[in-house]
């Protein structure tokens, strides 16, 4: 009976030890899965935050780029407007309007109201001189005799015609400046 009792105790102890080992192994697997799930969730959240941060940086960059482009275009317009008030502008008009009149069979010339007298001086009294919108800033528009072609030689047209190049140059400058600034901060 003692042997049987010892055997039962031994079997019970062995069985309990086996159950404890199985339980420890299961708990270890569950804790590793739990940790892995939390690490994966943390990594996913970090990636999501990075995407959000990058999108916000891109939005701020594009907003800044637009503000800079608008300010640059306004500055260019102002420079043209200032130039249109100088004696050099009158010389520019004479040179370019005369050259354009020689290249094209012109029926009428459009200029700003303030440039009407200058246009009559250049074109003579026989060629109709008409008014163009102040938004054109300066310069002239020519209409050929067949009324089929209008040629704009206005400052507004120059700005519009070069808008892409101006924007690209500004973008290059901003990107290079941002990269250099970021590199400078990284070295500090």
Secondary structure, DSSP 8 states (H G I E B T S, - for coil): -HHHHHHHHHHHHHHHHHHHHHHHHHHHHHHHHHHHHHHHHHHHHHHHHHHHHHHHHHHHHHHHHHHHHHHHHHHHHHHHHHHTTSHHHHHHHHHHHHHHHHHS-EEEEEE-GGGHHHHHHHH-SSSEEEE--GGG-SEEEEEETTS--EEEEEHHHHHHHTHHHHHHHHHHHHHHHHHHHHHHHHH-
